[in-house]
Each structure stands twice: as structure tokens, then as C-alpha cells.
Amino acid sequence: MIYIRFLTIITLIQVTGTSQSIFDYDLIKYQVNCSIRAIEVIDENAVWFAGSNGMFGYTESGGSKWIIDSISHNSKTKLEFRSIAVTSKAVFILSVGSPTLLFKTVDKGANWQLVYKESHPKAFYNAMTFWDDQYGIAMGDPTDRCLSIILSKDGGDTWKKLSCKDLPPAAEGEAAFAASNSNIALYGNDAWIVTGGTRARVFHSPDRGNSWEAYDTPIIEGGAMTGIFSVDFYDENNGIIIGGDWDNKESNSKNKAITSDGGKTWQLINDGSDPGYRSCVQYVPGTNGNMIFAVGIPGISISKNVGTTWQKVSEESYYTIRVNRSGRSAWLAGKGLIAKITWNNNVPPR
């Protein structure tokens, strides 16, 4: 079935930039009438987003003009998109709850096709991404005794859910958070998925989702809103996880850790010091893994030494961030706004 909408071009409100001495940057903000937890950066000028109220949009002009619209399914289903993925062939957006609805467009949102639907009452999908134009993955909370993982091998035209016999069992109360579309990290053929709740673990696949193992982490666990909220990998060995306690966002203990062995073991970093809770973490390309952004409702933080120490550069609240491949700018999104942050110095040498 194809869903057709007419798009309109909207110029969003631009707010003046800012800078601070500890990290010189410019921040340009654009207001939009939805909450956004899923963005995907194409290049310096192009970015897509998906958000609440079935809304999606993109710019190809660095933010000077936006094309924004919404998708409707039926009168009974309120769509909230917290996952988006973009390949060179198509764009995909995924609704968060039940029924789970995954849409695909090959014409920049002029037409949308429903390519996956899951009606289980416990269905709740948190993140989605692609290795390349053909192979994609999305993950969600357990509907049975394991995480929900769906895979596509044909460019997103069809999706297959993995059987629990092919996945490590989930603990009672173990799930994930649809906070920033960054519960999944990919590098090469590897995939890493993070969880929270009663357990804070990292699930790893070395073969594009065909086989999986689960590894313990030192991140806080045990509460409904504790655990790992975000993961990123700089290469096949070096990665970072971040999260904490949503109900105690100032707590900065047991909420951030790194690995140097592909996720098998994890070591806490800067424990007992800021940042506290964060919903998204991203490496800056071309910095040898030194420079890292972490964002959340409490603000924007950066590290220039592989997470050993951090500095808060802004009190602005955002849910998610994606860094451009150039390593000189990034896009952020939050409640009612998108922003572009650009920096020109204080970057570790390449």
C-alpha cells in the first residue's frame, strides 16, 4: 500500500549562534512543531528528521529551507517516529509503538510504502539503521523472551524478525529506550545493541545480525529507567556507551564506559564526574576517537581525550546528535527544534 502526501516548503525560524571559550562554536536553531528524537545526516547541507505527530522533513540547503510533512495511517493510529535511516536509494521511518509501522520512500517523501508491520501488543521499536543500501536492522523491546530484532537483506523491501532461538535470552524487565535512535552502532559487518532496565548489557553480532552474544557492563541497572541509552563505535574495537538514570539525571556515577576489545569488556570513565545522564553519544570522525559529543536534556558535553574528561559547552537540551563526516559540524534535535553546531578550532589533530 502506498501513502501519498503533498509536501510544502517551510523556512524555519533561525536563532542567532553562540560561542564559549572552552569550545568555540556556532549554534543555529530552527523551530519545528514536533518532538524529534531521530535525525540522519547526509552531508554538510542535507539532513532528514522524523518526529512526533507522524511528522518528517529534510533540508538540502544547510537549513535555509525545509520540506516538512506528515504521514497518516488510519484514524485510530497516532504515529510517533523515533527511528530513521537513510541509504543512497531510500529513506525509512519507523513508528515506536504497536502497531509497529515501517515506511519506505524512494522519492524523498512524495510517496511512502508500508514495508513492515507488527501488531503484537508489546511491540516497541527503539532504533533502526543500515550497513549499506541492502542490509538494514531495527531493534525493539522483547515481545517474547528475547529482544525484538528485524533484518532486511533486500534494500528494505522486506523485513524478517529473528527467532528467540537465535538470540540470547532477555532478562525479566530488560528492554531499551527510544530516546535518540542510537541504541544500535554499526562498523564493518559488526553490530552492537544496548539495553537498560533490570540489565544494562551490550549485544554484539559479528556477521550482520546472523549470530549474537551478550556482554555485561558496569552501567547502572535495576530500575525501570536506568541503563544504557546510547552506543557508538569508532572502529571495530573502540566504542563508548552512555546513559544513566532518567529519574536522577544529575547522577554521574556508573553512566559512561568505553571498550577496546569490540564490546566484550567495558571500563567506566570519569566516574563520579559530569556528564550525568545523556541520551546520545557520538564520536567525531577524523579525531582518532579522541573527540566525543554527548547530549541530553541536561545539555551538550564534549570530551577531547577519549572520554577521560568532559566539558559542558551548552545548557541547551537535545535528545540526539549526528556528526557530519567532515568532523567539523553536527546536527542536533530535541523538543520543537533542530540545530546545527559548527566548530572551527580546538579540535584534536587528525
Secondary structure, 3 states (H helix, E strand, C coil): CEEECCCEEECCCEECCCCECCECEEEEEEEEEEEEEEEEECCCCCEEEEECCCEEEEECCCCCCEEEEECCCCCCCCCCEEEEEECCCCEEEEECCCCEEEEEECCCCCEEEEEEEECCCCCCEEEEEECCCCCEEEEECCCCCCCEEEEECCCCCCCEECCHHHCCCCCCCEECCCCCCCCEEEECCEEEEECEECCCEEEEECCCCCCCEEEECCCCCCCCCEEEEEEEECCCCCEEEEEEEHHHCCCCCCCEEEECCCCCCCEECCCCCCCCCCCEEEECCCCCCCCEEEEECCEEEEECCCCCCCEEEECCCCCEEEECCCCCEEEEEEEEEEEEEEECCCCCCC
